[in-house]
């Protein structure tokens, strides 16, 4: 891997370096090789492929336009399609599409009209996700021993009765059942279709003088339920349950139909459980098997990776705030602090699909004044001298944070205001929490940040102008103001961008004279403006594109550099 160093030097040092390298002259700003910006819409053209009907889907876009040219972005689509543009006159925004239930494949057309009369259009193909045939519906009908009939649903066809079930005859959409004179019950499985929907009907016919259950097995969700049951019998019935969480009670008395109510309590365990309800009269009995599912704790889908430098976080990132040992993440508001939720680190050090009761934090703001947005506002410290970590609105300096991160992921997170402004994890003698403390508390409990991995961002190749593109920190070559210098010292190519009036400058070195697409590089950025250090960080990147004398260097997060070789 080659190292690529981007650093900033005082103007005097820059002048000396340039003299030592045969005093090559800076290129004249605004020469013919300056990039020409055209009106253009940049968007993922596959954003609306394979869309389920009724689903809303968003796609981010960017619009480039020549200097001084304003524009308006519009969308056209088939009737009844819902298309909205979040920022039709801005350079960045979101196109949202919702399809009606009767939609077919089509397209959305985006058009940008410039104030100079220019027009740019882009078509986005829209396709529907295939709808699979529904799974068969299984149900059961239980009848007594006497002759009778069962009605199939309206439109039932392709009815198949097993040959062995000679006691069932099909008449139209009605099943005619012969009397059961045996002492044993009998059953048959009948299949049929109503349109594309397949059905599986189990017909159970009781023996003579039997207790008839409408269901022999019940499946109940973990939340519990109150379930009415109706039994058919010509005898008095008693009912018993073998489990305290399944309560069976006689609702009313009747001559032929015996109504009961089955109350199933909520299952708070993740393990499923089974109970048996017995209905009896003398020597006759029937049992109902009750299966209750275990509680399924919802999860938050995604892979979260440890952040090892503050330069690796960008506005829009989704983060988990995690304890130093990686075993607990910040959760919901609990009184004056945020609670702790157990998580598991995978063998590769990532967090995979944590429980949904962790707090998913969206990063907003800018470096040095980051904002942690949670479900109901902004995460912030308390104005008074209290160990609080709560959610506030509106946004103040108590809800703006500085973040510095060591190479092992240890993050120091400090609110811009307040004396109890140091965000930490506190085990608190078995009652763990995340809260804010004074910097002199002596707690060795700095947090760690884990970022949710997303699809690769639009690469830096979308830009035409020379410069630095690092999310919220950009430095773009301004013709007529900046000076752009490149020189070769026999081993490395140097790229220099300066603004003499602002005493701002960078030098990019380490690039080979003939860079190859795909080559890995290490870019060290040392960016200075007057006496202030703007950035000091090393980035792992690769050469994405070479076009003539222009080179694009970037990473999968859309960050990078456009330089001249």
C-alpha positions in Angstrom: 0.0 0.0 0.0 1.4 3.4 -1.0 1.2 6.3 1.4 -0.3 9.6 0.2 0.4 12.6 2.5 -1.8 15.7 2.5 -0.4 18.3 4.7 -0.4 22.1 5.1 2.8 24.2 5.4 3.3 27.9 6.2 3.6 30.1 3.1 7.3 30.7 3.6 8.0 26.9 3.7 5.8 26.4 0.6 7.7 29.0 -1.3 11.0 27.4 -0.3 9.8 24.0 -1.3 8.7 25.2 -4.7 12.1 27.0 -5.3 14.0 23.8 -4.4 12.0 22.0 -7.0 13.2 24.2 -9.9 10.6 26.9 -8.9 7.8 25.6 -11.1 5.2 28.3 -11.6 1.6 27.9 -10.3 -0.9 27.3 -13.0 -2.9 30.3 -14.0 -6.4 30.0 -12.3 -9.2 29.6 -14.7 -7.2 28.3 -17.7 -8.7 26.1 -20.4 -8.3 22.9 -18.4 -10.5 24.3 -15.6 -13.5 21.9 -15.1 -16.7 22.9 -16.9 -19.8 22.3 -14.7 -23.0 21.4 -16.5 -26.6 21.1 -15.3 -26.9 17.5 -14.2 -28.9 15.2 -11.9 -27.1 12.5 -10.0 -29.2 9.7 -8.5 -29.1 5.9 -8.1 -31.0 4.8 -11.2 -31.9 1.4 -9.5 -33.5 3.1 -6.5 -37.1 2.2 -7.6 -36.6 -1.3 -9.0 -38.3 -4.3 -7.4 -40.8 -2.2 -5.4 -43.6 -3.8 -3.3 -46.9 -2.2 -4.0 -47.9 0.3 -1.4 -44.4 0.8 -0.1 -42.8 4.3 0.2 -39.2 4.4 -1.0 -36.8 7.3 -0.9 -33.8 8.1 -3.1 -31.2 10.8 -2.5 -30.2 13.0 -5.4 -27.7 15.8 -6.1 -27.9 18.5 -8.8 -24.9 20.2 -10.2 -25.2 23.5 -12.1 -22.9 26.2 -13.5 -22.0 29.1 -11.2 -24.8 31.7 -11.0 -27.4 29.4 -12.6 -30.4 28.6 -10.4 -32.7 25.7 -11.2 -36.0 24.0 -10.4 -36.3 20.2 -10.1 -39.7 18.6 -11.2 -40.9 15.0 -11.4 -43.5 13.4 -13.6 -45.0 9.9 -13.2 -48.2 7.9 -14.1 -51.5 9.0 -12.7 -52.2 8.0 -9.0 -48.4 7.6 -8.3 -47.3 9.8 -5.4 -43.9 11.5 -6.1 -42.5 14.2 -3.9 -39.2 16.2 -4.0 -37.9 17.5 -0.7 -35.8 20.3 -2.0 -36.7 21.2 -5.6 -34.5 24.3 -5.8 -31.6 22.9 -3.7 -28.5 20.9 -4.8 -29.3 18.0 -2.5 -32.6 16.3 -1.5 -34.7 13.3 -1.6 -37.2 11.9 -4.2 -40.0 9.8 -2.5 -42.2 7.4 -4.4 -45.4 5.6 -3.3 -47.2 3.2 -5.6 -51.0 2.6 -5.6 -52.3 -1.0 -5.2 -53.1 -1.3 -8.9 -49.8 0.0 -10.2 -47.8 -1.6 -13.1 -44.3 -1.1 -14.2 -43.5 2.4 -15.4 -41.0 5.2 -14.9 -40.5 8.5 -13.1 -38.9 11.4 -15.0 -36.8 14.0 -13.2 -36.3 17.3 -15.0 -34.1 20.2 -13.9 -34.7 23.5 -15.7 -31.9 26.1 -15.3 -32.4 29.9 -15.2 -30.2 30.1 -18.3 -32.7 28.0 -20.3 -30.8 24.7 -19.9 -32.7 21.5 -19.3 -31.6 18.1 -18.0 -33.8 15.1 -17.6 -33.2 11.6 -16.1 -35.6 8.6 -16.3 -35.8 6.2 -13.4 -37.3 2.8 -14.2 -39.9 1.5 -11.7 -40.6 -2.2 -11.5 -42.9 -4.1 -9.1 -41.7 -6.9 -6.9 -43.3 -10.2 -7.8 -46.2 -11.3 -5.6 -46.0 -14.9 -4.6 -49.0 -17.2 -4.4 -50.4 -17.2 -0.9 -49.6 -20.2 1.4 -52.4 -22.7 1.9 -54.9 -21.9 4.7 -55.4 -24.8 7.0 -58.5 -25.1 9.2 -60.6 -27.8 11.0 -64.3 -28.5 11.2 -65.4 -30.9 14.0 -68.9 -32.4 13.9 -70.8 -34.8 16.1 -71.6 -38.4 15.1 -74.9 -37.7 13.4 -75.4 -37.3 9.6 -75.0 -33.7 8.4 -73.2 -31.4 6.0 -70.5 -28.8 5.8 -70.5 -25.8 3.5 -67.3 -24.9 1.6 -66.5 -21.2 1.0 -68.2 -19.6 -2.0 -66.3 -20.2 -5.2 -64.6 -23.3 -4.0 -63.3 -25.5 -6.8 -60.8 -28.4 -7.4 -62.3 -30.2 -4.4 -60.3 -33.4 -3.6 -61.7 -36.0 -1.1 -59.5 -39.0 -0.2 -60.8 -42.3 -1.5 -60.7 -43.8 2.0 -63.2 -41.2 3.2 -66.2 -42.8 1.6 -68.4 -41.2 4.3 -68.0 -37.8 2.7 -69.8 -37.0 -0.6 -69.4 -33.7 -2.6 -72.6 -32.0 -3.7 -71.9 -28.7 -5.3 -69.9 -26.8 -2.7 -71.4 -28.8 0.2 -69.8 -31.8 1.9 -72.5 -34.4 2.8 -71.4 -36.5 5.9 -72.8 -39.9 6.8 -73.6 -40.8 10.4 -70.7 -42.3 12.4 -71.9 -45.4 14.1 -68.4 -46.4 15.3 -67.1 -45.9 18.8 -64.0 -44.2 17.4 -63.9 -40.8 15.9 -62.8 -40.4 12.2 -61.3 -37.7 10.1 -60.4 -36.9 6.5 -58.3 -34.1 4.8 -60.2 -32.3 2.0 -58.3 -29.9 -0.3 -59.8 -27.2 -2.5 -59.1 -23.8 -4.1 -60.9 -20.4 -4.1 -59.2 -18.5 -6.9 -55.4 -18.7 -6.3 -55.8 -19.4 -2.6 -55.4 -23.1 -1.6 -57.2 -24.5 1.4 -56.7 -27.6 3.6 -59.8 -28.7 5.5 -59.6 -31.4 8.2 -63.0 -32.9 8.9 -63.2 -34.6 12.3 -66.4 -36.6 13.1 -66.8 -37.7 16.7 -68.0 -41.1 17.8 -71.5 -41.5 19.1 -72.2 -39.9 22.5 -69.1 -37.8 22.4 -67.9 -34.4 23.4 -67.2 -32.4 20.3 -64.5 -29.7 20.3 -64.5 -27.1 17.5 -60.7 -27.1 17.7 -58.3 -29.8 19.0 -55.3 -27.5 19.1 -54.9 -23.8 19.7 -51.9 -21.7 18.9 -51.6 -18.5 21.0 -49.2 -15.6 20.7 -47.0 -14.6 23.6 -49.2 -11.6 24.5 -52.0 -13.9 25.7 -55.7 -13.8 24.8 -59.4 -14.4 25.9 -60.7 -17.1 23.6 -64.4 -18.1 23.5 -64.9 -21.9 23.0 -68.2 -23.7 22.1 -68.5 -27.4 22.6 -71.3 -29.6 21.3 -72.5 -32.3 23.7 -75.6 -34.1 25.0 -74.1 -34.6 28.4 -73.0 -32.4 31.3 -69.4 -31.3 31.0 -66.6 -30.3 33.4 -63.4 -28.6 32.3 -59.9 -28.6 33.9 -56.6 -27.1 33.0 -53.2 -28.5 33.9 -51.5 -25.0 33.8 -52.1 -21.9 36.0 -51.6 -19.6 33.0 -54.4 -21.2 31.0 -57.7 -20.5 32.8 -60.9 -22.3 31.6 -64.3 -21.2 32.9 -67.9 -22.1 32.0 -69.5 -19.0 30.6 -73.2 -20.0 30.6 -75.3 -23.2 30.6 -76.9 -24.6 27.5 -78.8 -27.7 26.4 -76.8 -28.5 23.3 -74.0 -26.0 23.0 -71.6 -25.6 26.0 -69.8 -22.2 25.8 -66.6 -21.8 27.7 -64.0 -18.9 27.9 -60.3 -19.7 27.9 -58.1 -17.0 29.3 -54.4 -17.3 28.4 -52.0 -15.1 30.3 -49.0 -13.4 28.6 -45.9 -15.4 28.3 -42.9 -13.2 29.4 -40.4 -16.0 28.7 -38.6 -16.5 25.3 -39.4 -20.2 25.6 -42.8 -21.5 24.3 -45.1 -23.5 26.6 -47.9 -26.0 26.3 -51.0 -26.7 28.4 -53.8 -29.3 28.1 -57.5 -28.5 28.7 -59.6 -31.6 29.5 -63.4 -31.6 29.0 -65.0 -34.6 30.6 -68.4 -36.3 31.3 -68.3 -39.6 32.9 -66.1 -41.9 30.8 -66.2 -39.5 27.9 -63.5 -36.9 27.5 -61.9 -34.6 25.0 -58.6 -32.7 25.3 -57.6 -29.4 23.9 -53.9 -28.8 23.4 -52.8 -25.2 23.9 -49.5 -24.1 22.5 -48.3 -20.6 23.4 -45.4 -19.0 21.6 -42.4 -17.5 23.6 -41.9 -13.8 23.7 -39.9 -12.7 20.7 -37.8 -9.7 21.6 -37.7 -7.4 18.5 -34.3 -6.5 17.0 -32.8 -3.6 15.1 -31.6 -5.0 11.8 -28.1 -4.0 10.8 -24.3 -4.4 11.3 -22.6 -1.9 13.6 -18.8 -1.4 13.4 -16.5 0.3 16.0 -15.5 3.8 15.1 -11.7 4.4 15.7 -11.3 8.0 14.7 -13.5 11.1 14.9 -12.7 11.7 11.3 -14.6 8.6 10.3 -18.0 9.9 11.4 -20.1 12.0 9.1 -23.5 13.8 9.5 -26.2 11.3 8.8 -24.4 8.4 10.4 -26.5 6.2 12.7 -24.7 5.2 15.9 -24.9 3.1 19.1 -23.4 4.5 22.2 -21.8 1.5 24.0 -20.1 0.7 27.3 -16.2 0.3 27.3 -16.4 -3.5 27.4 -18.9 -3.6 24.5 -21.5 -5.5 26.5 -24.2 -2.8 26.9 -25.6 -0.1 24.7 -27.5 3.1 25.6 -31.2 2.5 25.7 -34.4 4.5 26.4 -34.9 7.4 28.8 -35.1 6.2 32.4 -35.9 9.1 34.8 -32.8 11.4 34.7 -30.5 9.2 32.6 -30.5 6.6 29.9 -30.7 2.9 30.7 -28.3 0.2 29.5 -29.4 -2.7 27.2 -27.5 -5.9 26.9 -25.8 -6.5 23.5 -23.4 -9.1 22.1 -20.2 -8.6 20.2 -19.6 -10.9 17.3 -16.3 -12.7 16.8 -15.2 -10.1 14.3 -15.9 -7.3 16.8 -19.2 -6.0 15.2 -22.6 -5.8 16.7 -25.2 -7.7 14.7 -29.0 -7.0 14.9 -29.1 -5.6 18.5 -32.3 -5.6 20.4 -34.7 -2.8 19.3 -34.8 -1.2 22.7 -31.3 0.2 22.2 -31.2 3.9 21.3 -30.4 4.5 17.7 -28.7 7.9 17.5 -28.6 9.9 14.3 -25.6 12.2 14.0 -26.3 15.8 12.9 -24.4 19.1 13.1 -20.7 19.6 12.3 -17.4 18.5 13.8 -16.9 20.3 17.1 -20.6 20.8 17.5 -22.2 17.4 16.8 -25.8 16.8 17.6 -27.1 13.4 18.8 -30.7 13.0 17.6 -32.8 10.3 19.2 -36.5 9.3 18.8 -38.0 12.4 20.5 -35.4 15.2 20.4 -31.8 16.0 21.1 -29.6 14.2 23.6 -28.2 16.7 26.1 -26.6 17.4 29.5 -28.4 19.2 32.3 -28.0 23.0 32.7 -27.7 22.6 36.5 -24.9 20.7 38.3 -26.6 17.3 38.0 -25.7 13.9 36.6 -28.4 14.0 33.9 -28.6 12.7 30.3 -32.0 13.5 28.9 -33.8 14.5 25.7 -34.4 18.2 25.1 -35.9 20.6 22.6 -35.0 23.2 21.4 -31.3 22.7 20.5 -28.8 24.5 22.8 -25.1 24.2 23.6 -26.1 21.6 26.2 -27.1 19.3 23.3 -24.0 20.0 21.1 -21.0 17.8 21.6 -17.3 17.5 20.8 -16.1 13.9 20.0 -12.5 12.7 20.1 -11.8 9.0 19.5 -8.6 7.0 20.3 -7.4 4.3 17.9 -8.8 1.6 20.3 -12.3 3.2 19.9 -12.4 4.9 23.3 -14.4 8.1 22.8 -14.4 11.2 24.9 -17.8 12.9 24.4 -18.3 16.4 25.9 -21.2 18.8 25.8 -20.3 22.4 24.8 -22.0 23.8 28.0 -22.3 22.8 31.6 -19.9 21.5 34.2 -21.5 18.1 34.4 -21.1 17.6 30.6 -19.0 14.4 30.2 -21.0 11.6 28.7 -20.0 8.3 30.4 -21.1 4.8 31.2 -21.6 4.0 34.9 -22.0 0.4 36.2 -23.6 2.0 39.3 -23.4 -1.2 41.5 -25.5 -3.4 39.3 -27.9 -0.6 38.0 -25.9 0.4 34.9 -26.7 3.7 33.1 -25.4 6.3 30.6 -25.3 9.8 32.0 -23.2 13.0 32.2 -20.6 13.6 34.9 -18.0 16.2 35.8 -14.6 15.5 34.2 -13.1 15.1 37.6 -15.3 12.2 38.7 -12.5 9.6 38.4 -14.8 7.2 36.6 -12.8 5.2 34.0 -15.9 4.7 31.9 -15.4 6.4 28.5 -18.0 5.2 25.9 -17.4 3.7 22.5 -19.3 4.5 19.3 -20.5 1.9 16.8 -21.6 3.1 13.3 -24.3 1.3 11.3 -22.8 0.1 8.0 -24.7 1.2 4.9 -24.6 0.7 1.2 -21.5 2.3 -0.5 -22.1 6.1 -0.9 -22.0 7.9 -4.3 -18.2 8.0 -5.0 -16.2 11.2 -5.3 -16.1 10.7 -9.1 -19.4 12.7 -9.2 -17.4 15.9 -8.7 -15.5 17.7 -11.4 -13.7 20.5 -9.5 -10.2 19.9 -7.9 -10.4 19.8 -4.2 -11.1 17.9 -0.9 -14.4 16.2 -0.4 -14.8 14.9 3.2 -18.5 15.1 4.0 -19.0 18.2 6.1 -15.4 19.4 5.5 -14.8 20.3 1.9 -12.2 22.5 0.2 -12.9 23.1 -3.5 -10.6 24.9 -5.9 -11.9 28.4 -6.7 -10.6 29.7 -10.0 -9.5 33.3 -9.8 -8.9 33.1 -6.0 -6.8 30.0 -5.3 -3.5 28.9 -6.7 -3.0 25.4 -7.9 0.6 24.0 -8.1 1.9 20.6 -9.0 5.5 19.5 -9.2 7.5 16.3 -9.3 10.6 15.7 -7.1 11.8 12.6 -8.9 10.0 10.2 -6.6 6.6 11.7 -5.7 4.1 14.0 -7.4 3.1 17.0 -5.2 -0.3 18.7 -5.5 -0.6 22.1 -3.8 -3.8 24.2 -3.3 -3.4 27.6 -1.6 -5.5 30.7 -0.9 -2.8 33.4 -0.1 -5.3 35.9 1.2 -6.7 33.5 3.8 -3.3 31.9 4.5 -4.9 28.6 3.8 -3.0 25.8 1.9 -2.5 22.1 1.5 0.1 19.9 -0.1 -0.8 16.4 -1.3 2.3 14.2 -1.8 3.0 10.5 -2.3 1.2 10.1 -5.6 3.0 8.4 -8.4 3.5 10.1 -11.7 1.3 7.5 -13.4 -1.3 6.4 -10.9 -3.3 3.2 -11.7 -7.0 2.7 -11.1 -7.5 0.4 -8.1 -4.2 1.2 -6.4 -4.5 1.6 -2.6 -3.1 4.7 -1.0 -2.8 6.3 2.5 -3.8 10.0 2.5 -2.5 12.0 5.4 -4.4 15.3 5.7 -2.9 18.2 7.6 -5.1 21.2 6.8 -4.2 24.6 8.2 -5.9 28.0 7.9 -4.0 30.9 9.3 -2.9 29.7 12.7 -5.7 27.2 13.1 -5.4 23.4 12.5 -8.5 22.4 10.5 -7.7 18.7 10.3 -5.0 16.1 11.0 -5.9 12.6 9.9 -4.9 9.7 7.7 -7.4 8.1 5.3 -7.3 4.7 3.6 -8.4 5.3 0.0 -7.8 4.0 -3.5 -7.5 5.5 -7.0 -11.0 5.4 -8.4 -10.6 7.1 -11.8 -7.9 8.7 -14.1 -9.0 10.9 -16.9 -6.1 12.7 -18.7 -4.3 14.7 -16.0 -7.2 14.5 -13.5 -7.1 11.8 -10.7 -10.0 10.9 -8.4 -9.0 9.3 -5.0 -11.7 8.1 -2.7 -13.3 5.5 -0.3 -16.6 3.7 0.0 -18.2 6.5 2.1 -18.1 9.0 -0.8 -15.1 10.9 0.6 -12.0 11.7 -1.4 -9.9 14.1 -3.4 -9.8 15.3 -7.0 -6.2 16.2 -7.9 -4.1 17.0 -11.0 -1.2 14.7 -11.6 
